[in-house]
Amino acid sequence: MRRLALATAICLALGVTSGVAAVAATAPKGPVLDYQAYVGGKGKAKANLSPVVLGFINGQGGPPNFNFPQPTRVMAAAVKMLNSELGGIHGHPVQLNQCFIAQAEEEGVRCGQQMANSAATKVILYGAVVVGNQSIYATLKGSKPILGGVTANPADPTAKNAYFLNGSQTSVLGPFATYTKKSFPNVKTVAIVYPNQPGADSAAFALQAGMKKVGLSVTMIATPQNATDLLGPATQASSADMIVPALGFTDCVPFARALDQIHYAKPVLSTPLCTFIPGVAYAGGDLPQWVYGIAQTNVHYGPDKEAKVFLKEGIKYGAKVADMTNVFAEIAWEELLVTAKVMNSIPLNKLSAATISAGLKKFPGPVPLAAPDIACGKVSAGEPAACGNETQFFKYTGKGIWKPVSGWLKPPTG
């Protein structure tokens, strides 16, 4: 249950009712569509040059709720692309130093040691790393920079020399309040429904803080663990002007079914995890027609230009669409491109863990497949590893059709 709660936490942070208005976005820097221009390299890496080694840690090989091979497969395609048409890094081919965590915290020690003992590995990229995080940090002691997507573990936001491009649970859930205030001006009361599990409840509390900041009254409703009937929580929540499901994998389907049973017709603003469950699992065989917030590009929204480039390039280099639509795989892709961009901006003879750390710390974005602006260590108080604090929102209208209802939004100020 602890592993499930932690997996739920990262999905909640990542990741669309009638009458939804579109909301103005943060002024964008523009989508990342030209990878060669972005990383500053082109053509094939020179096979006769020594490889540049990047560390890659992922959670796979364990129980179903903690087995995410998709980032590994998509990362392999991204490295092929980098070496084939983006010049590798400074013309050198890129290789991965990979380590996988199946299910135990102590496995993080093994991965940390593997990275620490490799002199060639100067930076480490995360896939879906939900367990073992604390052990990794304790082993590395900040000696090498770690690049991630969204914080997945309580040890992440304050980790030394770690950079989470998309942000933390706290930073990326704040925009839910911004969106609510702009799009639903008549909403005065909000019910947040969340799993009664350590590691998952923190997301709900972050949502609560944001909603209170914009002057809304919030009711917190915890769902019983492993409950298959959530009619009670749904009925209790229905008295509010709007419901925010901040649910776990096991709660999405029964909660959606419960809302259908009571014929709930008021707004529902959901974290994205419920979209990771196949539509056929829901009553009616499709995702709930809610509004969803997501802290990166929605690759299911067909017209999105960045999503088109991502899917085209990934398929070209051997990845499957089913893997590429996995949220953790999308993160791995963005991490590799940012790493290449930062390392190419540093003279080859100056590349070190320290100079890469400095480059990541001051990197302002844009981030491919994610927010246009980041500021590592500056977006969330007490979370030096958080870099992003922006989220965009989509309405799901059924049959695979998504409608963007905002651009990138930041948390409320004041």
C-alpha positions as a Markdown table, in Angstrom:
| # | Residue | x | y | z |
|---|---|---|---|---|
| 1 | Met | 0.0 | 0.0 | 0.0 |
| 2 | Arg | 2.9 | 2.4 | 0.7 |
| 3 | Arg | 4.3 | 1.8 | -2.8 |
| 4 | Leu | 0.9 | 2.3 | -4.3 |
| 5 | Ala | 0.5 | 5.5 | -2.4 |
| 6 | Leu | 3.8 | 6.9 | -3.6 |
| 7 | Ala | 3.1 | 5.9 | -7.2 |
| 8 | Thr | -0.3 | 7.6 | -6.8 |
| 9 | Ala | 1.5 | 10.7 | -5.5 |
| 10 | Ile | 3.6 | 11.2 | -8.5 |
| 11 | Cys | 0.7 | 10.6 | -10.9 |
| 12 | Leu | -1.4 | 13.1 | -9.0 |
| 13 | Ala | 1.2 | 15.7 | -9.5 |
| 14 | Leu | 1.6 | 15.0 | -13.1 |
| 15 | Gly | -0.9 | 14.2 | -15.4 |
| 16 | Val | -10.2 | 17.1 | -18.6 |
| 17 | Thr | -18.5 | 19.4 | -16.9 |
| 18 | Ser | -20.2 | 21.8 | -19.0 |
| 19 | Gly | -19.8 | 25.5 | -19.0 |
| 20 | Val | -16.0 | 25.5 | -18.9 |
| 21 | Ala | -14.4 | 28.7 | -20.0 |
| 22 | Ala | -10.9 | 28.9 | -21.5 |
| 23 | Val | -8.4 | 30.7 | -19.3 |
| 24 | Ala | -5.5 | 32.9 | -20.4 |
| 25 | Ala | -2.1 | 31.3 | -20.2 |
| 26 | Thr | 1.3 | 32.4 | -19.1 |
| 27 | Ala | 3.1 | 34.2 | -21.9 |
| 28 | Pro | 4.9 | 31.2 | -23.6 |
| 29 | Lys | 8.4 | 31.0 | -25.0 |
| 30 | Gly | 7.1 | 28.8 | -27.8 |
| 31 | Pro | 6.9 | 25.0 | -28.1 |
| 32 | Val | 10.0 | 23.0 | -28.6 |
| 33 | Leu | 9.6 | 21.6 | -32.1 |
| 34 | Asp | 13.1 | 21.7 | -33.6 |
| 35 | Tyr | 15.3 | 19.3 | -31.5 |
| 36 | Gln | 18.5 | 20.2 | -33.4 |
| 37 | Ala | 18.1 | 23.9 | -32.7 |
| 38 | Tyr | 17.1 | 23.1 | -29.1 |
| 39 | Val | 20.1 | 20.9 | -28.1 |
| 40 | Gly | 22.6 | 22.8 | -30.3 |
| 41 | Gly | 23.7 | 19.8 | -32.4 |
| 42 | Lys | 23.0 | 17.9 | -35.6 |
| 43 | Gly | 24.0 | 14.9 | -37.6 |
| 44 | Lys | 25.4 | 11.6 | -36.3 |
| 45 | Ala | 27.6 | 11.4 | -33.3 |
| 46 | Lys | 31.1 | 10.2 | -34.2 |
| 47 | Ala | 31.4 | 6.6 | -33.4 |
| 48 | Asn | 35.2 | 6.8 | -32.9 |
| 49 | Leu | 34.9 | 9.3 | -30.1 |
| 50 | Ser | 34.6 | 8.2 | -26.4 |
| 51 | Pro | 31.1 | 8.0 | -25.2 |
| 52 | Val | 29.4 | 10.4 | -22.9 |
| 53 | Val | 27.7 | 8.3 | -20.1 |
| 54 | Leu | 24.4 | 9.3 | -18.6 |
| 55 | Gly | 23.1 | 7.6 | -15.5 |
| 56 | Phe | 19.5 | 6.3 | -15.7 |
| 57 | Ile | 17.5 | 4.9 | -12.8 |
| 58 | Asn | 14.1 | 3.5 | -13.2 |
| 59 | Gly | 11.5 | 1.5 | -11.2 |
| 60 | Gln | 10.8 | -1.8 | -13.0 |
| 61 | Gly | 10.8 | -5.5 | -12.6 |
| 62 | Gly | 8.6 | -5.5 | -9.4 |
| 63 | Pro | 4.9 | -5.7 | -8.6 |
| 64 | Pro | 2.4 | -4.5 | -11.3 |
| 65 | Asn | 1.8 | -1.2 | -9.5 |
| 66 | Phe | 5.5 | -0.5 | -9.4 |
| 67 | Asn | 6.7 | -1.8 | -12.8 |
| 68 | Phe | 7.3 | 0.9 | -15.3 |
| 69 | Pro | 9.4 | -0.4 | -18.2 |
| 70 | Gln | 8.0 | 2.3 | -20.6 |
| 71 | Pro | 10.5 | 5.0 | -19.6 |
| 72 | Thr | 13.4 | 2.6 | -20.3 |
| 73 | Arg | 12.1 | 1.8 | -23.7 |
| 74 | Val | 11.4 | 5.4 | -24.7 |
| 75 | Met | 14.7 | 6.5 | -23.2 |
| 76 | Ala | 16.5 | 4.0 | -25.5 |
| 77 | Ala | 14.6 | 5.5 | -28.5 |
| 78 | Ala | 15.6 | 9.0 | -27.4 |
| 79 | Val | 19.3 | 8.1 | -27.1 |
| 80 | Lys | 19.1 | 6.6 | -30.6 |
| 81 | Met | 17.6 | 9.9 | -31.9 |
| 82 | Leu | 20.2 | 11.9 | -30.1 |
| 83 | Asn | 23.1 | 9.9 | -31.5 |
| 84 | Ser | 21.6 | 9.6 | -35.0 |
| 85 | Glu | 20.5 | 13.2 | -35.8 |
| 86 | Leu | 21.3 | 15.5 | -32.9 |
| 87 | Gly | 25.1 | 14.9 | -32.8 |
| 88 | Gly | 25.1 | 13.2 | -29.4 |
| 89 | Ile | 26.7 | 15.5 | -26.9 |
| 90 | His | 29.6 | 17.6 | -28.3 |
| 91 | Gly | 29.7 | 15.0 | -31.2 |
| 92 | His | 30.3 | 12.1 | -28.8 |
| 93 | Pro | 27.8 | 9.2 | -28.7 |
| 94 | Val | 25.7 | 8.9 | -25.6 |
| 95 | Gln | 25.5 | 5.7 | -23.6 |
| 96 | Leu | 23.3 | 4.9 | -20.6 |
| 97 | Asn | 24.5 | 3.6 | -17.3 |
| 98 | Gln | 21.2 | 1.9 | -16.2 |
| 99 | Cys | 20.1 | 0.7 | -12.8 |
| 100 | Phe | 16.6 | -0.6 | -11.9 |
| 101 | Ile | 14.7 | -0.7 | -8.6 |
| 102 | Ala | 12.2 | -3.5 | -8.3 |
| 103 | Gln | 10.4 | -2.7 | -5.1 |
| 104 | Ala | 12.7 | -2.2 | -2.0 |
| 105 | Glu | 14.1 | 1.0 | -0.5 |
| 106 | Glu | 17.5 | -0.6 | 0.0 |
| 107 | Glu | 17.8 | -1.1 | -3.7 |
| 108 | Gly | 18.4 | 2.6 | -3.9 |
| 109 | Val | 21.8 | 2.0 | -2.2 |
| 110 | Arg | 22.8 | -0.4 | -5.0 |
| 111 | Cys | 21.8 | 2.1 | -7.6 |
| 112 | Gly | 23.4 | 5.0 | -5.8 |
| 113 | Gln | 26.7 | 3.1 | -5.4 |
| 114 | Gln | 26.6 | 2.1 | -9.1 |
| 115 | Met | 26.3 | 5.7 | -10.1 |
| 116 | Ala | 28.9 | 7.0 | -7.5 |
| 117 | Asn | 31.5 | 4.4 | -8.6 |
| 118 | Ser | 31.2 | 5.3 | -12.3 |
| 119 | Ala | 33.7 | 8.2 | -13.0 |
| 120 | Ala | 32.2 | 8.6 | -16.5 |
| 121 | Thr | 28.7 | 9.2 | -15.1 |
| 122 | Lys | 28.4 | 12.9 | -14.3 |
| 123 | Val | 24.6 | 13.3 | -14.2 |
| 124 | Ile | 21.8 | 10.9 | -13.4 |
| 125 | Leu | 18.3 | 10.9 | -15.0 |
| 126 | Tyr | 15.2 | 9.5 | -13.4 |
| 127 | Gly | 12.5 | 7.4 | -14.9 |
| 128 | Ala | 9.7 | 6.3 | -12.5 |
| 129 | Val | 11.7 | 6.4 | -9.3 |
| 130 | Val | 9.2 | 6.1 | -6.5 |
| 131 | Val | 11.0 | 3.8 | -4.0 |
| 132 | Gly | 14.7 | 3.9 | -3.0 |
| 133 | Asn | 14.9 | 7.7 | -3.4 |
| 134 | Gln | 16.1 | 8.4 | 0.1 |
| 135 | Ser | 18.7 | 5.7 | -0.1 |
| 136 | Ile | 20.0 | 7.1 | -3.4 |
| 137 | Tyr | 20.4 | 10.5 | -1.9 |
| 138 | Ala | 22.1 | 9.2 | 1.2 |
| 139 | Thr | 24.5 | 7.2 | -0.9 |
| 140 | Leu | 25.4 | 9.9 | -3.4 |
| 141 | Lys | 25.5 | 12.8 | -0.8 |
| 142 | Gly | 24.9 | 15.3 | -3.6 |
| 143 | Ser | 28.1 | 14.4 | -5.5 |
| 144 | Lys | 26.3 | 14.2 | -8.8 |
| 145 | Pro | 23.2 | 16.0 | -10.1 |
| 146 | Ile | 20.0 | 14.1 | -10.5 |
| 147 | Leu | 17.4 | 15.2 | -13.0 |
| 148 | Gly | 13.7 | 14.2 | -12.6 |
| 149 | Gly | 10.2 | 15.2 | -13.7 |
| 150 | Val | 7.9 | 15.6 | -10.7 |
| 151 | Thr | 8.8 | 14.8 | -7.1 |
| 152 | Ala | 7.5 | 11.3 | -6.3 |
| 153 | Asn | 8.8 | 10.7 | -2.8 |
| 154 | Pro | 8.9 | 12.8 | 0.4 |
| 155 | Ala | 12.7 | 12.8 | 0.1 |
| 156 | Asp | 12.7 | 14.4 | -3.4 |
| 157 | Pro | 11.8 | 18.1 | -2.9 |
| 158 | Thr | 14.6 | 18.7 | -0.4 |
| 159 | Ala | 17.2 | 16.4 | -2.0 |
| 160 | Lys | 20.7 | 18.0 | -2.5 |
| 161 | Asn | 21.8 | 18.6 | -6.1 |
| 162 | Ala | 18.4 | 17.3 | -7.5 |
| 163 | Tyr | 16.4 | 19.1 | -10.1 |
| 164 | Phe | 12.8 | 18.2 | -10.9 |
| 165 | Leu | 11.9 | 20.0 | -14.1 |
| 166 | Asn | 8.1 | 19.9 | -13.8 |
| 167 | Gly | 8.1 | 20.6 | -10.1 |
| 168 | Ser | 6.7 | 19.1 | -6.9 |
| 169 | Gln | 3.3 | 18.0 | -5.7 |
| 170 | Thr | 3.0 | 21.4 | -3.9 |
| 171 | Ser | 4.1 | 23.5 | -6.8 |
| 172 | Val | 2.1 | 21.9 | -9.7 |
| 173 | Leu | -1.1 | 21.5 | -7.8 |
| 174 | Gly | -1.3 | 25.2 | -6.8 |
| 175 | Pro | -2.6 | 26.2 | -10.3 |
| 176 | Phe | -5.7 | 24.2 | -9.7 |
| 177 | Ala | -6.8 | 27.1 | -7.5 |
| 178 | Thr | -5.9 | 29.6 | -10.2 |
| 179 | Tyr | -7.9 | 27.7 | -12.7 |
| 180 | Thr | -10.9 | 27.4 | -10.4 |
| 181 | Lys | -11.0 | 31.1 | -9.6 |
| 182 | Lys | -10.8 | 32.1 | -13.3 |
| 183 | Ser | -13.1 | 29.5 | -14.8 |
| 184 | Phe | -15.7 | 28.9 | -12.1 |
| 185 | Pro | -16.3 | 32.3 | -10.5 |
| 186 | Asn | -19.5 | 31.0 | -8.9 |
| 187 | Val | -17.8 | 28.2 | -7.1 |
| 188 | Lys | -17.5 | 29.1 | -3.4 |
| 189 | Thr | -17.2 | 25.6 | -1.8 |
| 190 | Val | -14.9 | 22.7 | -2.9 |
| 191 | Ala | -14.8 | 19.1 | -1.8 |
| 192 | Ile | -11.5 | 17.4 | -2.2 |
| 193 | Val | -11.8 | 13.6 | -2.2 |
| 194 | Tyr | -8.5 | 11.7 | -1.7 |
| 195 | Pro | -7.2 | 8.3 | -0.5 |
| 196 | Asn | -6.6 | 7.9 | 3.2 |
| 197 | Gln | -3.0 | 6.9 | 2.6 |
| 198 | Pro | 0.3 | 8.5 | 3.6 |
| 199 | Gly | 2.1 | 9.7 | 0.5 |
| 200 | Ala | -1.2 | 10.3 | -1.4 |
| 201 | Asp | -2.8 | 12.6 | 1.1 |
| 202 | Ser | -0.1 | 15.2 | 0.7 |
| 203 | Ala | -1.3 | 16.0 | -2.8 |
| 204 | Ala | -4.8 | 16.7 | -1.4 |
| 205 | Phe | -3.4 | 19.0 | 1.3 |
| 206 | Ala | -1.5 | 20.9 | -1.4 |
| 207 | Leu | -4.8 | 21.4 | -3.3 |
| 208 | Gln | -6.5 | 22.5 | -0.1 |
| 209 | Ala | -3.9 | 25.1 | 0.5 |
| 210 | Gly | -4.3 | 26.6 | -3.0 |
| 211 | Met | -8.1 | 26.7 | -2.8 |
| 212 | Lys | -8.0 | 28.4 | 0.5 |
| 213 | Lys | -5.5 | 31.0 | -0.8 |
| 214 | Val | -8.1 | 32.1 | -3.4 |
| 215 | Gly | -10.8 | 32.3 | -0.7 |
| 216 | Leu | -12.7 | 29.1 | -1.2 |
| 217 | Ser | -14.2 | 26.9 | 1.5 |
| 218 | Val | -12.8 | 23.4 | 1.4 |
| 219 | Thr | -14.1 | 20.1 | 2.7 |
| 220 | Met | -11.6 | 17.2 | 2.9 |
| 221 | Ile | -13.1 | 13.8 | 2.4 |
| 222 | Ala | -10.9 | 10.7 | 2.8 |
| 223 | Thr | -11.9 | 7.5 | 1.0 |
| 224 | Pro | -11.5 | 4.2 | 2.9 |
| 225 | Gln | -8.6 | 2.1 | 1.8 |
| 226 | Asn | -9.5 | -0.7 | -0.8 |
| 227 | Ala | -13.1 | 0.4 | -0.9 |
| 228 | Thr | -15.0 | -0.7 | -4.0 |
| 229 | Asp | -18.1 | 1.3 | -3.2 |
| 230 | Leu | -17.6 | 5.1 | -2.8 |
| 231 | Leu | -21.2 | 6.1 | -2.9 |
| 232 | Gly | -20.8 | 7.6 | 0.7 |
| 233 | Pro | -17.9 | 9.9 | -0.1 |
| 234 | Ala | -19.5 | 10.9 | -3.4 |
| 235 | Thr | -22.8 | 11.8 | -1.7 |
| 236 | Gln | -21.0 | 13.8 | 1.0 |
| 237 | Ala | -18.9 | 15.6 | -1.6 |
| 238 | Ser | -21.9 | 16.4 | -3.8 |
| 239 | Ser | -23.1 | 19.2 | -1.5 |
| 240 | Ala | -20.1 | 21.3 | -2.5 |
| 241 | Asp | -20.1 | 23.6 | -5.6 |
| 242 | Met | -17.3 | 21.6 | -7.1 |
| 243 | Ile | -15.5 | 18.3 | -6.5 |
| 244 | Val | -11.8 | 17.7 | -6.9 |
| 245 | Pro | -11.0 | 14.0 | -7.1 |
| 246 | Ala | -7.3 | 13.6 | -6.0 |
| 247 | Leu | -7.7 | 9.9 | -6.2 |
| 248 | Gly | -5.5 | 6.7 | -6.3 |
| 249 | Phe | -5.6 | 4.0 | -8.9 |
| 250 | Thr | -8.1 | 1.9 | -7.0 |
| 251 | Asp | -10.5 | 4.8 | -6.4 |
| 252 | Cys | -11.1 | 6.4 | -9.8 |
| 253 | Val | -13.5 | 3.8 | -11.2 |
| 254 | Pro | -15.7 | 3.4 | -8.2 |
| 255 | Phe | -15.8 | 7.1 | -7.5 |
| 256 | Ala | -16.8 | 7.9 | -11.1 |
| 257 | Arg | -19.5 | 5.2 | -10.9 |
| 258 | Ala | -20.8 | 6.7 | -7.6 |
| 259 | Leu | -21.1 | 10.2 | -9.2 |
| 260 | Asp | -23.1 | 8.6 | -12.0 |
| 261 | Gln | -25.3 | 6.9 | -9.5 |
| 262 | Ile | -26.2 | 10.2 | -7.8 |
| 263 | His | -26.5 | 12.0 | -11.1 |
| 264 | Tyr | -24.0 | 14.6 | -10.1 |
| 265 | Ala | -24.0 | 17.5 | -12.6 |
| 266 | Lys | -21.8 | 20.2 | -11.0 |
| 267 | Pro | -18.1 | 20.8 | -12.0 |
| 268 | Val | -15.5 | 18.1 | -11.5 |
| 269 | Leu | -11.8 | 19.2 | -11.6 |
| 270 | Ser | -9.5 | 16.2 | -11.4 |
| 271 | Thr | -5.8 | 15.4 | -11.1 |
| 272 | Pro | -4.7 | 13.4 | -14.1 |
| 273 | Leu | -4.2 | 10.0 | -12.5 |
| 274 | Cys | -7.8 | 8.9 | -13.5 |
| 275 | Thr | -6.8 | 9.2 | -17.1 |
| 276 | Phe | -4.1 | 6.6 | -16.8 |
| 277 | Ile | -6.8 | 3.9 | -16.4 |
| 278 | Pro | -8.1 | 2.5 | -19.7 |
| 279 | Gly | -11.5 | 3.9 | -20.6 |
| 280 | Val | -13.0 | 0.5 | -20.9 |
| 281 | Ala | -12.6 | 0.1 | -17.1 |
| 282 | Tyr | -15.2 | 2.7 | -16.5 |
| 283 | Ala | -18.9 | 2.3 | -16.7 |
| 284 | Gly | -19.9 | 3.2 | -20.2 |
| 285 | Gly | -16.4 | 2.2 | -21.5 |
| 286 | Asp | -14.9 | 5.7 | -21.5 |
| 287 | Leu | -13.1 | 8.2 | -19.2 |
| 288 | Pro | -15.2 | 10.5 | -17.1 |
| 289 | Gln | -16.0 | 13.7 | -18.9 |
| 290 | Trp | -14.3 | 15.9 | -16.3 |
| 291 | Val | -11.7 | 18.7 | -16.5 |
| 292 | Tyr | -8.1 | 17.5 | -15.8 |
| 293 | Gly | -5.0 | 19.4 | -14.9 |
| 294 | Ile | -1.7 | 18.1 | -16.1 |
| 295 | Ala | 1.8 | 19.4 | -15.6 |
| 296 | Gln | 3.1 | 18.5 | -19.0 |
| 297 | Thr | 2.0 | 18.1 | -22.6 |
| 298 | Asn | -1.1 | 16.1 | -23.1 |
| 299 | Val | 0.1 | 13.6 | -25.7 |
| 300 | His | -3.5 | 12.5 | -26.2 |
| 301 | Tyr | -4.5 | 15.9 | -27.5 |
| 302 | Gly | -3.9 | 15.3 | -31.2 |
| 303 | Pro | -3.4 | 18.9 | -32.4 |
| 304 | Asp | -0.6 | 19.6 | -29.9 |
| 305 | Lys | 2.5 | 20.3 | -32.0 |
| 306 | Glu | 5.0 | 19.1 | -29.4 |
| 307 | Ala | 3.1 | 15.9 | -29.0 |
| 308 | Lys | 3.2 | 15.3 | -32.7 |
| 309 | Val | 7.0 | 15.7 | -32.9 |
| 310 | Phe | 7.5 | 13.5 | -29.8 |
| 311 | Leu | 5.4 | 10.7 | -31.2 |
| 312 | Lys | 6.9 | 10.9 | -34.7 |
| 313 | Glu | 10.5 | 10.8 | -33.4 |
| 314 | Gly | 9.9 | 8.1 | -30.9 |
| 315 | Ile | 8.2 | 5.8 | -33.4 |
| 316 | Lys | 11.0 | 6.5 | -35.9 |
| 317 | Tyr | 13.5 | 5.2 | -33.4 |
| 318 | Gly | 11.6 | 2.1 | -32.3 |
| 319 | Ala | 9.3 | 3.2 | -29.4 |
| 320 | Lys | 5.7 | 2.1 | -29.4 |
| 321 | Val | 2.8 | 4.5 | -29.0 |
| 322 | Ala | 1.6 | 2.6 | -25.9 |
| 323 | Asp | 5.0 | 3.3 | -24.3 |
| 324 | Met | 5.2 | 6.9 | -25.3 |
| 325 | Thr | 1.8 | 7.8 | -23.9 |
| 326 | Asn | 3.0 | 6.7 | -20.5 |
| 327 | Val | 3.6 | 9.8 | -18.3 |
| 328 | Phe | 6.9 | 8.6 | -17.0 |
| 329 | Ala | 8.2 | 7.9 | -20.5 |
| 330 | Glu | 7.3 | 11.4 | -21.6 |
| 331 | Ile | 9.3 | 12.8 | -18.7 |
| 332 | Ala | 12.4 | 10.6 | -19.6 |
| 333 | Trp | 12.3 | 12.1 | -23.1 |
| 334 | Glu | 12.2 | 15.7 | -21.8 |
| 335 | Glu | 15.0 | 15.0 | -19.4 |
| 336 | Leu | 17.4 | 13.7 | -22.1 |
| 337 | Leu | 16.8 | 16.7 | -24.3 |
| 338 | Val | 17.3 | 19.2 | -21.4 |
| 339 | Thr | 20.5 | 17.3 | -20.4 |
| 340 | Ala | 21.9 | 17.4 | -23.9 |
| 341 | Lys | 21.1 | 21.2 | -24.2 |
| 342 | Val | 22.8 | 22.0 | -20.9 |
| 343 | Met | 25.8 | 19.8 | -21.5 |
| 344 | Asn | 26.3 | 21.2 | -25.0 |
| 345 | Ser | 26.3 | 24.7 | -23.6 |
| 346 | Ile | 29.4 | 23.8 | -21.5 |
| 347 | Pro | 32.8 | 23.4 | -23.2 |
| 348 | Leu | 33.7 | 19.7 | -23.5 |
| 349 | Asn | 36.8 | 20.0 | -21.5 |
| 350 | Lys | 34.8 | 21.7 | -18.7 |
| 351 | Leu | 32.1 | 19.1 | -18.4 |
| 352 | Ser | 31.9 | 17.8 | -14.8 |
| 353 | Ala | 29.3 | 17.0 | -12.2 |
| 354 | Ala | 29.8 | 20.5 | -10.8 |
| 355 | Thr | 29.4 | 22.4 | -14.1 |
| 356 | Ile | 26.4 | 20.3 | -15.1 |
| 357 | Ser | 24.8 | 21.1 | -11.7 |
| 358 | Ala | 25.4 | 24.8 | -12.2 |
| 359 | Gly | 23.9 | 24.6 | -15.7 |
| 360 | Leu | 20.8 | 22.8 | -14.5 |
| 361 | Lys | 20.3 | 25.2 | -11.6 |
| 362 | Lys | 20.2 | 28.3 | -13.8 |
| 363 | Phe | 18.3 | 26.7 | -16.7 |
| 364 | Pro | 15.3 | 28.9 | -17.4 |
| 365 | Gly | 13.4 | 26.6 | -19.9 |
| 366 | Pro | 11.6 | 26.0 | -22.0 |
| 367 | Val | 11.3 | 22.3 | -21.2 |
| 368 | Pro | 10.2 | 20.1 | -24.1 |
| 369 | Leu | 6.7 | 18.6 | -23.4 |
| 370 | Ala | 6.4 | 20.7 | -20.3 |
| 371 | Ala | 6.2 | 24.2 | -19.0 |
| 372 | Pro | 7.9 | 27.1 | -20.9 |
| 373 | Asp | 9.4 | 28.6 | -17.8 |
| 374 | Ile | 11.3 | 27.1 | -14.8 |
| 375 | Ala | 13.4 | 28.4 | -12.0 |
| 376 | Cys | 15.0 | 25.6 | -10.0 |
| 377 | Gly | 14.9 | 26.2 | -6.2 |
| 378 | Lys | 12.8 | 29.3 | -6.6 |
| 379 | Val | 9.2 | 28.1 | -7.3 |
| 380 | Ser | 8.2 | 26.5 | -4.0 |
| 381 | Ala | 9.3 | 27.6 | -0.5 |
| 382 | Gly | 11.3 | 24.9 | 1.3 |
| 383 | Glu | 11.6 | 22.8 | -1.9 |
| 384 | Pro | 15.0 | 23.5 | -3.4 |
| 385 | Ala | 14.7 | 20.6 | -5.9 |
| 386 | Ala | 11.5 | 21.9 | -7.5 |
| 387 | Cys | 12.0 | 23.7 | -10.8 |
| 388 | Gly | 8.5 | 24.1 | -12.2 |
| 389 | Asn | 5.1 | 25.3 | -10.9 |
| 390 | Glu | 2.9 | 25.4 | -14.0 |
| 391 | Thr | -0.1 | 23.3 | -15.0 |
| 392 | Gln | -2.5 | 23.3 | -18.0 |
| 393 | Phe | -6.1 | 22.1 | -18.1 |
| 394 | Phe | -8.1 | 20.0 | -20.5 |
| 395 | Lys | -11.7 | 19.0 | -20.7 |
| 396 | Tyr | -12.4 | 15.5 | -21.9 |
| 397 | Thr | -15.5 | 15.4 | -24.1 |
| 398 | Gly | -15.6 | 11.7 | -24.7 |
| 399 | Lys | -14.5 | 9.2 | -27.4 |
| 400 | Gly | -10.9 | 10.2 | -27.2 |
| 401 | Ile | -11.5 | 14.0 | -27.7 |
| 402 | Trp | -9.8 | 16.5 | -25.6 |
| 403 | Lys | -10.4 | 20.3 | -25.5 |
| 404 | Pro | -7.8 | 22.7 | -24.0 |
| 405 | Val | -9.4 | 25.1 | -21.6 |
| 406 | Ser | -6.3 | 26.9 | -20.4 |
| 407 | Gly | -2.7 | 27.5 | -21.2 |
| 408 | Trp | 0.1 | 27.1 | -18.6 |
| 409 | Leu | -1.1 | 28.5 | -15.3 |
| 410 | Lys | 0.9 | 29.3 | -12.1 |
| 411 | Pro | -0.2 | 29.0 | -8.5 |
| 412 | Pro | -2.1 | 31.9 | -7.0 |
| 413 | Thr | -0.1 | 34.7 | -5.5 |
| 414 | Gly | -0.6 | 36.4 | -2.2 |
